[in-house]
Amino acid sequence: MAGTFRSLRHRNARLFFFGLLLSNIGTWVQFTAVAILVDRLTGRTTAIGVLTALQFLPMLLLGAYGGAVADQRDRRTMAILTQGALALQAVALALFDLTGTINLGIIYALTLALGVINAFDNPARRGFVTELVPEDDIANAISLNTATMTGSRIFGPAVAALLIGPLGTGWLFSINAVSFVAILGSLFLLDQSQLYRAPRAKRGGTPVRDGLRFIRRSPNLFVPFLAFTVIATFGFNHNVAFPRMSREIWGAEYWFGWVLTTMSIGSLLGSLLTASRSFVTIRWMVANALVLGLAGFALAWSGNVALALVLAVPMGLGGAGFVTSMNAITQQECPPDMRARILALTAVAFLGSYPIGGPITGLVGDYVGLEWSLAYGAIITFAAVFGMVWWGLGRRETESRFEVLRTLLGSSTTLAPSPSEHP
């Protein structure tokens, strides 16, 4: 346990993660309430898929550029500005709802604005996490950051499920607006003399292409990154399927919040298990992807909410472990002045894939079946896992052949690239 939470011995990390936890509870309250509100207004899975696409399309288009900007500027200042803008978005959503003027067009417009802000906030905030702790604790801090984000999902959807009946969605949006005081307060209260600031990247040049070239040439990143992108596109669209499954299969809309809550318990466990590892391997990433696919396929055909609540736990564990592993591996591999860019490219692959996977999942749910809106993503996850295993076995066989040649010819340095150099 001491190893799992070792980053928290630093005051700045404790302060930041506490503020982030409180703020993200509010974020998940709003996220759950918006999905339920759109379902009430339309009754269509496709409409929720469009909502998801609008929220994450800016990440696909602007996320890599946002990472380049974060590498070139003070990340703390940038996070303060973006978090303030997110608070204003929540205030606007609450005012429209409380005054009775809310409609689908307004929700879509404010969701698109949320996505644009997040495209710059995500790399700045996540890149800033690496400045809270020394080099040896960065992988742990990244994992605890994911644990904090997923841990907030335990409480946020549950709060929404409990309060959406007596309060309505407008007051839930207000709760989110107030919650930004926590993260903004923590950013202002940090001891800046205790920050481990990364060197800023030079302005100009081709920062995004430099990041892509780094991933392409890194033997430990390229294939896992491709698999991560595929699984993120099709295997993480449960937020599109769950609202309709809650109403049509599980019997009431509030089950959406409760299933997210139990799933988030698993997500917290998956993040903490990854955080407990001193070094995160691709094998660990593959194992978590397999758990995600198996649990997702079983949940798709669960048929009743009790079984769904149970299966949501391993689904969350595998999903969070998979994402946290990818984030940790990237930070183990990349240089300090490229961290925000690589994190941004990872976010583009994960969050930016929703504009593709979200609408597809909505169409599958409306025209094929709600169960298949989850099951098809699990099947694609299995295929990606198989691809990673096949690549890993092939790589190991290639490395073994190099070792045999080196032994036979009495050389360990000149015949071939080392395992860390060739794909």
KEBALO-690512 format. One record per residue (C-alpha): x, y, z. Coordinates in nm, 2 decimals, padded with zeros to 4 digits, always signed. Example, Ala and Ser with C-alpha at 12.3 -4.5 7.8 and 13.67 -1.06 7.14 Angstrom:
BEGIN
(node (+01.23 -00.45 +00.78)) (node (+01.37 -00.11 +00.71)) 
END
This chain:
BEGIN
(node (+00.00 +00.00 +00.00)) (node (+00.29 +00.24 +00.07)) (node (+00.42 +00.18 -00.28)) (node (+00.07 +00.24 -00.43)) (node (+00.03 +00.58 -00.27)) (node (+00.40 +00.69 -00.26)) (node (+00.34 +01.01 -00.46)) (node (+00.11 +01.14 -00.18)) (node (+00.41 +01.19 +00.05)) (node (+00.45 +01.52 -00.15)) (node (+00.23 +01.80 -00.02)) (node (+00.16 +01.94 -00.37)) (node (+00.04 +01.60 -00.49)) (node (-00.19 +01.56 -00.20)) (node (-00.34 +01.90 -00.24)) (node (-00.39 +01.87 -00.62)) (node (-00.54 +01.52 -00.61)) (node (-00.78 +01.62 -00.33)) (node (-00.90 +01.92 -00.53)) (node (-00.92 +01.71 -00.85)) (node (-01.13 +01.44 -00.67)) (node (-01.39 +01.69 -00.55)) (node (-01.41 +01.87 -00.88)) (node (-01.45 +01.55 -01.08)) (node (-01.73 +01.42 -00.86)) (node (-01.91 +01.73 -00.98)) (node (-01.81 +01.66 -01.34)) (node (-01.96 +01.31 -01.32)) (node (-02.27 +01.44 -01.17)) (node (-02.31 +01.67 -01.47)) (node (-02.21 +01.40 -01.72)) (node (-02.48 +01.16 -01.58)) (node (-02.75 +01.42 -01.57)) (node (-02.68 +01.54 -01.93)) (node (-02.71 +01.19 -02.07)) (node (-03.04 +01.13 -01.88)) (node (-03.17 +01.47 -01.99)) (node (-03.10 +01.39 -02.36)) (node (-03.26 +01.05 -02.32)) (node (-03.57 +01.22 -02.18)) (node (-03.58 +01.47 -02.46)) (node (-03.53 +01.22 -02.75)) (node (-03.56 +00.86 -02.64)) (node (-03.29 +00.77 -02.89)) (node (-02.95 +00.60 -02.84)) (node (-02.83 +00.78 -03.15)) (node (-02.89 +01.12 -02.98)) (node (-02.67 +01.02 -02.69)) (node (-02.41 +00.90 -02.94)) (node (-02.41 +01.25 -03.11)) (node (-02.38 +01.41 -02.77)) (node (-02.07 +01.19 -02.71)) (node (-01.93 +01.28 -03.05)) (node (-01.97 +01.66 -02.99)) (node (-01.80 +01.63 -02.65)) (node (-01.49 +01.45 -02.79)) (node (-01.47 +01.57 -03.15)) (node (-01.26 +01.87 -03.04)) (node (-01.01 +01.64 -02.87)) (node (-00.97 +01.45 -03.20)) (node (-00.91 +01.77 -03.40)) (node (-00.73 +01.99 -03.14)) (node (-00.60 +01.76 -02.87)) (node (-00.25 +01.71 -03.02)) (node (-00.22 +02.08 -03.08)) (node (-00.33 +02.14 -02.71)) (node (-00.05 +01.91 -02.60)) (node (+00.21 +02.10 -02.80)) (node (+00.08 +02.43 -02.65)) (node (+00.11 +02.27 -02.30)) (node (+00.47 +02.17 -02.36)) (node (+00.56 +02.52 -02.46)) (node (+00.39 +02.71 -02.17)) (node (+00.34 +02.71 -01.80)) (node (+00.11 +02.41 -01.74)) (node (-00.02 +02.53 -01.40)) (node (-00.13 +02.87 -01.55)) (node (-00.29 +02.70 -01.85)) (node (-00.48 +02.46 -01.62)) (node (-00.62 +02.75 -01.41)) (node (-00.75 +02.92 -01.73)) (node (-00.91 +02.60 -01.87)) (node (-01.06 +02.50 -01.54)) (node (-01.22 +02.84 -01.50)) (node (-01.36 +02.81 -01.85)) (node (-01.51 +02.47 -01.76)) (node (-01.68 +02.63 -01.46)) (node (-01.84 +02.89 -01.68)) (node (-01.97 +02.62 -01.91)) (node (-02.14 +02.44 -01.61)) (node (-02.29 +02.77 -01.50)) (node (-02.44 +02.83 -01.84)) (node (-02.59 +02.48 -01.86)) (node (-02.74 +02.52 -01.51)) (node (-02.90 +02.86 -01.60)) (node (-03.06 +02.74 -01.92)) (node (-03.20 +02.44 -01.74)) (node (-03.33 +02.62 -01.43)) (node (-03.49 +02.89 -01.64)) (node (-03.68 +02.63 -01.85)) (node (-03.51 +02.73 -02.18)) (node (-03.30 +02.42 -02.22)) (node (-03.34 +02.22 -02.54)) (node (-03.13 +01.97 -02.74)) (node (-02.97 +02.24 -02.96)) (node (-02.84 +02.43 -02.65)) (node (-02.71 +02.11 -02.49)) (node (-02.53 +02.02 -02.81)) (node (-02.37 +02.37 -02.84)) (node (-02.26 +02.38 -02.48)) (node (-02.13 +02.02 -02.50)) (node (-01.92 +02.12 -02.81)) (node (-01.78 +02.42 -02.61)) (node (-01.70 +02.18 -02.33)) (node (-01.51 +01.96 -02.58)) (node (-01.30 +02.25 -02.71)) (node (-01.20 +02.36 -02.36)) (node (-01.11 +02.00 -02.26)) (node (-00.89 +01.97 -02.57)) (node (-00.65 +02.22 -02.40)) (node (-00.72 +02.14 -02.04)) (node (-00.66 +01.76 -02.07)) (node (-00.29 +01.78 -02.18)) (node (-00.21 +02.08 -01.95)) (node (-00.36 +01.93 -01.64)) (node (-00.23 +01.58 -01.70)) (node (+00.11 +01.71 -01.80)) (node (+00.12 +01.92 -01.48)) (node (+00.08 +01.60 -01.27)) (node (+00.43 +01.51 -01.38)) (node (+00.56 +01.83 -01.22)) (node (+00.42 +01.75 -00.88)) (node (+00.67 +01.46 -00.80)) (node (+01.03 +01.37 -00.88)) (node (+01.12 +01.16 -01.18)) (node (+01.10 +00.82 -01.00)) (node (+00.74 +00.88 -00.89)) (node (+00.60 +01.00 -01.23)) (node (+00.45 +00.66 -01.33)) (node (+00.29 +00.63 -00.99)) (node (+00.16 +00.99 -01.00)) (node (+00.01 +00.93 -01.35)) (node (-00.16 +00.61 -01.22)) (node (-00.29 +00.79 -00.91)) (node (-00.42 +01.07 -01.14)) (node (-00.63 +00.81 -01.32)) (node (-00.73 +00.65 -00.99)) (node (-00.86 +00.99 -00.87)) (node (-01.05 +01.05 -01.19)) (node (-01.21 +00.70 -01.18)) (node (-01.26 +00.72 -00.81)) (node (-01.48 +01.03 -00.86)) (node (-01.70 +00.82 -01.08)) (node (-01.80 +00.61 -00.77)) (node (-01.96 +00.91 -00.61)) (node (-02.07 +01.14 -00.90)) (node (-02.31 +00.90 -01.08)) (node (-02.45 +00.79 -00.74)) (node (-02.51 +01.15 -00.64)) (node (-02.68 +01.21 -00.97)) (node (-02.90 +00.89 -00.93)) (node (-03.00 +01.00 -00.58)) (node (-03.07 +01.36 -00.65)) (node (-03.20 +01.38 -01.00)) (node (-03.56 +01.29 -00.89)) (node (-03.60 +01.54 -00.60)) (node (-03.38 +01.82 -00.75)) (node (-03.39 +01.79 -01.12)) (node (-03.10 +01.82 -01.37)) (node (-03.06 +02.20 -01.34)) (node (-02.94 +02.18 -00.97)) (node (-02.71 +01.89 -01.06)) (node (-02.54 +02.12 -01.32)) (node (-02.51 +02.38 -01.04)) (node (-02.34 +02.13 -00.81)) (node (-02.08 +02.08 -01.08)) (node (-02.02 +02.45 -01.12)) (node (-01.96 +02.49 -00.75)) (node (-01.72 +02.19 -00.75)) (node (-01.46 +02.38 -00.96)) (node (-01.38 +02.58 -00.65)) (node (-01.19 +02.28 -00.52)) (node (-00.96 +02.23 -00.82)) (node (-00.90 +02.60 -00.87)) (node (-00.82 +02.64 -00.50)) (node (-00.57 +02.36 -00.50)) (node (-00.39 +02.51 -00.81)) (node (-00.36 +02.85 -00.63)) (node (-00.25 +02.69 -00.30)) (node (+00.04 +02.48 -00.44)) (node (+00.39 +02.56 -00.32)) (node (+00.55 +02.65 -00.65)) (node (+00.90 +02.63 -00.51)) (node (+00.84 +02.25 -00.46)) (node (+00.73 +02.19 -00.82)) (node (+00.96 +01.97 -01.04)) (node (+00.91 +02.18 -01.35)) (node (+00.98 +02.02 -01.69)) (node (+01.19 +02.21 -01.95)) (node (+00.96 +02.39 -02.19)) (node (+00.97 +02.28 -02.55)) (node (+01.08 +02.54 -02.80)) (node (+00.81 +02.73 -02.98)) (node (+00.77 +02.68 -03.35)) (node (+00.89 +02.38 -03.55)) (node (+00.67 +02.07 -03.59)) (node (+00.58 +01.96 -03.23)) (node (+00.29 +01.74 -03.31)) (node (+00.47 +01.56 -03.59)) (node (+00.77 +01.52 -03.36)) (node (+00.54 +01.34 -03.10)) (node (+00.40 +01.12 -03.37)) (node (+00.75 +01.03 -03.50)) (node (+00.86 +00.95 -03.15)) (node (+00.57 +00.70 -03.10)) (node (+00.63 +00.55 -03.45)) (node (+01.00 +00.49 -03.38)) (node (+00.96 +00.36 -03.03)) (node (+00.94 -00.02 -03.02)) (node (+00.76 -00.03 -02.69)) (node (+00.49 +00.23 -02.80)) (node (+00.39 +00.19 -03.16)) (node (+00.19 -00.14 -03.17)) (node (+00.04 -00.09 -02.82)) (node (-00.06 +00.26 -02.92)) (node (-00.24 +00.12 -03.23)) (node (-00.42 -00.14 -03.02)) (node (-00.51 +00.12 -02.76)) (node (-00.66 +00.34 -03.03)) (node (-00.88 +00.05 -03.17)) (node (-01.00 -00.06 -02.83)) (node (-01.07 +00.30 -02.72)) (node (-01.28 +00.36 -03.04)) (node (-01.50 +00.06 -03.00)) (node (-01.46 -00.09 -02.65)) (node (-01.54 +00.21 -02.43)) (node (-01.88 +00.32 -02.55)) (node (-02.08 +00.19 -02.26)) (node (-02.19 +00.55 -02.17)) (node (-02.38 +00.55 -02.50)) (node (-02.54 +00.21 -02.44)) (node (-02.61 +00.22 -02.06)) (node (-02.88 +00.50 -02.06)) (node (-03.10 +00.31 -02.30)) (node (-03.03 -00.02 -02.14)) (node (-03.12 +00.12 -01.81)) (node (-03.47 +00.22 -01.93)) (node (-03.54 -00.07 -02.17)) (node (-03.37 -00.37 -02.01)) (node (-03.30 -00.28 -01.64)) (node (-03.63 -00.10 -01.58)) (node (-03.55 +00.25 -01.47)) (node (-03.33 +00.54 -01.59)) (node (-03.16 +00.58 -01.25)) (node (-02.99 +00.24 -01.29)) (node (-02.75 +00.42 -01.53)) (node (-02.60 +00.61 -01.24)) (node (-02.57 +00.30 -01.02)) (node (-02.41 +00.08 -01.29)) (node (-02.16 +00.36 -01.35)) (node (-02.09 +00.37 -00.98)) (node (-02.02 +00.00 -00.94)) (node (-01.81 +00.01 -01.26)) (node (-01.62 +00.30 -01.11)) (node (-01.54 +00.09 -00.80)) (node (-01.37 -00.16 -01.04)) (node (-01.20 +00.13 -01.22)) (node (-01.05 +00.26 -00.89)) (node (-00.92 -00.09 -00.82)) (node (-00.77 -00.12 -01.17)) (node (-00.60 +00.21 -01.14)) (node (-00.46 +00.14 -00.79)) (node (-00.33 -00.20 -00.90)) (node (-00.14 -00.04 -01.18)) (node (-00.01 +00.23 -00.94)) (node (+00.13 -00.03 -00.71)) (node (+00.36 -00.15 -00.98)) (node (+00.71 +00.01 -00.99)) (node (+00.73 -00.06 -01.37)) (node (+00.43 -00.11 -01.60)) (node (+00.47 -00.37 -01.87)) (node (+00.29 -00.44 -02.20)) (node (+00.19 -00.78 -02.06)) (node (+00.00 -00.60 -01.78)) (node (-00.17 -00.38 -02.04)) (node (-00.28 -00.69 -02.24)) (node (-00.42 -00.87 -01.93)) (node (-00.63 -00.57 -01.84)) (node (-00.77 -00.54 -02.20)) (node (-00.87 -00.91 -02.19)) (node (-01.06 -00.85 -01.86)) (node (-01.23 -00.55 -02.02)) (node (-01.35 -00.75 -02.32)) (node (-01.47 -01.06 -02.13)) (node (-01.66 -00.85 -01.87)) (node (-01.81 -00.63 -02.14)) (node (-01.93 -00.92 -02.35)) (node (-02.09 -01.09 -02.04)) (node (-02.25 -00.76 -01.93)) (node (-02.41 -00.71 -02.27)) (node (-02.61 -01.03 -02.23)) (node (-02.67 -01.01 -01.85)) (node (-03.04 -00.94 -01.89)) (node (-03.10 -00.81 -01.54)) (node (-02.96 -00.52 -01.34)) (node (-02.83 -00.73 -01.05)) (node (-02.60 -00.93 -01.27)) (node (-02.51 -00.61 -01.46)) (node (-02.40 -00.44 -01.13)) (node (-02.17 -00.73 -01.05)) (node (-02.02 -00.75 -01.40)) (node (-01.96 -00.38 -01.41)) (node (-01.69 -00.42 -01.15)) (node (-01.44 -00.63 -01.36)) (node (-01.53 -00.43 -01.66)) (node (-01.43 -00.11 -01.48)) (node (-01.12 -00.28 -01.34)) (node (-01.00 -00.40 -01.68)) (node (-01.08 -00.07 -01.85)) (node (-00.90 +00.15 -01.60)) (node (-00.61 -00.08 -01.58)) (node (-00.57 -00.08 -01.96)) (node (-00.59 +00.30 -01.99)) (node (-00.36 +00.36 -01.69)) (node (-00.11 +00.11 -01.83)) (node (-00.09 +00.30 -02.16)) (node (-00.05 +00.63 -01.98)) (node (+00.23 +00.49 -01.75)) (node (+00.41 +00.32 -02.04)) (node (+00.42 +00.64 -02.24)) (node (+00.56 +00.84 -01.95)) (node (+00.83 +00.57 -01.89)) (node (+00.94 +00.60 -02.25)) (node (+00.92 +00.97 -02.34)) (node (+01.16 +01.26 -02.26)) (node (+01.04 +01.53 -02.01)) (node (+00.99 +01.81 -02.27)) (node (+00.75 +01.58 -02.47)) (node (+00.53 +01.45 -02.19)) (node (+00.23 +01.67 -02.25)) (node (+00.24 +01.60 -02.62)) (node (+00.25 +01.23 -02.57)) (node (-00.03 +01.24 -02.31)) (node (-00.23 +01.45 -02.55)) (node (-00.18 +01.20 -02.83)) (node (-00.29 +00.93 -02.59)) (node (-00.60 +01.14 -02.50)) (node (-00.67 +01.19 -02.87)) (node (-00.66 +00.82 -02.93)) (node (-00.89 +00.76 -02.63)) (node (-01.12 +01.05 -02.60)) (node (-01.09 +01.16 -02.96)) (node (-01.21 +00.82 -03.08)) (node (-01.56 +00.88 -02.93)) (node (-01.68 +01.09 -03.22)) (node (-01.63 +00.77 -03.43)) (node (-01.72 +00.50 -03.19)) (node (-02.01 +00.69 -03.01)) (node (-02.24 +00.73 -03.32)) (node (-02.16 +00.38 -03.45)) (node (-02.25 +00.24 -03.11)) (node (-02.57 +00.44 -03.11)) (node (-02.66 +00.31 -03.46)) (node (-02.59 -00.05 -03.35)) (node (-02.81 +00.00 -03.04)) (node (-03.10 +00.14 -03.24)) (node (-03.09 -00.09 -03.55)) (node (-02.93 -00.41 -03.44)) (node (-03.00 -00.44 -03.06)) (node (-02.90 -00.28 -02.73)) (node (-02.70 -00.59 -02.63)) (node (-02.49 -00.57 -02.95)) (node (-02.41 -00.21 -02.88)) (node (-02.18 -00.34 -02.60)) (node (-02.10 -00.69 -02.74)) (node (-01.96 -00.57 -03.07)) (node (-01.70 -00.35 -02.89)) (node (-01.60 -00.65 -02.67)) (node (-01.54 -00.86 -02.99)) (node (-01.32 -00.59 -03.14)) (node (-01.13 -00.57 -02.81)) (node (-01.06 -00.94 -02.83)) (node (-00.92 -00.90 -03.18)) (node (-00.69 -00.61 -03.07)) (node (-00.57 -00.82 -02.78)) (node (-00.49 -01.11 -03.01)) (node (-00.30 -00.86 -03.24)) (node (-00.09 -00.74 -02.94)) (node (-00.01 -01.10 -02.83)) (node (+00.08 -01.20 -03.18)) (node (+00.31 -00.90 -03.21)) (node (+00.47 -00.98 -02.87)) (node (+00.53 -01.34 -02.95)) (node (+00.68 -01.24 -03.29)) (node (+00.91 -00.99 -03.12)) (node (+01.02 -01.23 -02.86)) (node (+01.11 -01.49 -03.13)) (node (+01.31 -01.23 -03.33)) (node (+01.50 -01.13 -03.01)) (node (+01.57 -01.50 -02.94)) (node (+01.72 -01.54 -03.29)) (node (+01.94 -01.24 -03.23)) (node (+02.06 -01.38 -02.90)) (node (+02.15 -01.72 -03.06)) (node (+02.35 -01.54 -03.34)) (node (+02.53 -01.33 -03.09)) (node (+02.62 -01.64 -02.88)) (node (+02.74 -01.84 -03.18)) (node (+02.96 -01.56 -03.32)) (node (+03.08 -01.44 -02.98)) (node (+02.95 -01.08 -03.02)) (node (+02.69 -00.90 -02.81)) (node (+02.72 -00.56 -02.96)) (node (+02.76 -00.54 -03.34)) (node (+02.53 -00.78 -03.52)) (node (+02.19 -00.65 -03.45)) (node (+01.99 -00.39 -03.26)) (node (+01.92 -00.45 -02.90)) (node (+01.56 -00.56 -02.80)) (node (+01.49 -00.20 -02.71)) (node (+01.58 -00.07 -03.05)) (node (+01.39 -00.29 -03.30)) (node (+01.02 -00.33 -03.33)) 
END
